[in-house]
């Protein structure tokens, strides 16, 4: 009988490998090609343009009336729902990869915004929200007074 030295890392790595296999089996989409339920959240871009914060959200297949936008504690909240267009039984599908159902995205705004002048436009599956910065957040140019004779 050979004596083997105990290695605590070996057991830890084996446990991690088993957990990875468990998660792969649980959340795998290979079974019948049907993706399992997962949380869907639209992709969001946020950038600065002309004293405003612009947020763009990809919402393909979502109707404008199914989206709500609010600002709470300097956080932008975009929530809504993408619905099935037609009812098809799960056993008739070969593959389901698109996500459907309710979503909610909450993003911290980088500056205080003028809530009264926020505008949102929805076109071609993209929601663009124009959030003008509050007056106190805008950069101000300070003029230097030149004093002669000192």
N, C-alpha and C positions, 0 to 999 in steps of 0.2 A: 504494500500500500504506500503510495507516494504522499508525502506531506506537502500540502499546498498552503502557502502563506495567505492569510486573510487580507483582503483588500476591500475597505469600506466603500471605495468609489465604484467598484465593480457592481455592487448591489444597487447603488444609487442610479447608475447608468442603465442597469437592467430594468429598474422600476420606471425610469423615464421612457424607455423604449416601449414598455407595456402600455403606459398611459398614452403615448403617441398613437399606438395601434388602436386603442380603445376610441380615441377621438376620431381617428380616420374612419373607423367602421361606423361610428355614430353619425358623423356629419358628412359622409361621403355621398356624392351625387351619382355614383356609378350604378347603383341599383336601379335597373329598368330605365336608366337615363333620366330619372326624375330628380330634380334638385330638391333637397329637403328645405323646410321652412327656415328662413333666415331673415334677419332684420334688413330692410331696405332703407337706405338713406341716400338722397341725391347728392351728387358731387357739387361742391361749392367753391367758387373762386372769389377772392376779396382783394380789392386793390384801391389805391388812392387816385382820384382824378379831379382836378380843379376844385379844391376845397370841399370835396365830397368823398365818401366811402362808397364804392360800387360793389355790390354783391351779385354774382350770377350763379344761378342754380339750374342744373340740368334736370328737367322734369318731363321727359318724353312720355306721351300717352296720358298725361294728367290734364284735366280741364282746369281752366283758371278759377272757376267757381268752387273747385275742390281743394283750393289752397288758401290757407290763412297766414297772414303775416302780422307780427306784433313786435314791439320793443318793450322789454321788461328789464329794469336795472342795468341799462346799457348793454343788453344782450339782444340780438336779433333772433326771433323764433319764427321758423318757417315750418308749417305742418300741413298735412293734407293726406290724400289717399289716391292711389292708382288702382282703378277697378278693372276687373276682367271685362273685355268687350262682349264676349259671348260665353255662355255656360257650356263647358265641355267636361265630360266625366274624366276623372283622373286616369282610369284604365284605358282611355282612348288616346292618351298622349304618348308620344315616343320620347319627348324631351321637354322639360320646362326649365328654362334658365333665367327668364325674366322674373323680377320680383314684383309682387303685387301686395296691396294692402296699405295700411296706414304708415306714415313716416313722420318724423319730427327731427329737425336740425336746430340746435341752439349754438350760436357762435357769439363770442365776446367781441364787441366792437372796439376798435383801436382808439377811438376818440368819441367824445360826446357828440350827439347828433341833434339837429333841429327836427324834432319829431313831427312838428306841424307841417313840414315841407317835404316829407318823404314821398317818393313816387315809385311805383312799380309798374313794369311793362312786361307782358308775357307774349312771346312770339316764337313760333317754330320750335316749341318744346324747351325754350330757355326763358327763365324768369330773371329779369334784371331789376334790381332794387337800387335806387339812387338815394343815398342817405346824406344830405348836406350836413357838414360839420357845424356845430354850434358856434356862434360868433366868438366866444372866449377861447375856442380851440384853434381858430385859424391863426396862422403865423402873421405877425404884424411887423412891418418895416418901421424902424425907428430912425428918424432923420437926425443928423448931427448938426448942431449949430456951431459955426465957426466964430470964434471971438478974436477980434483983431487987437493987437497991442499988448498982449501979456506974454 
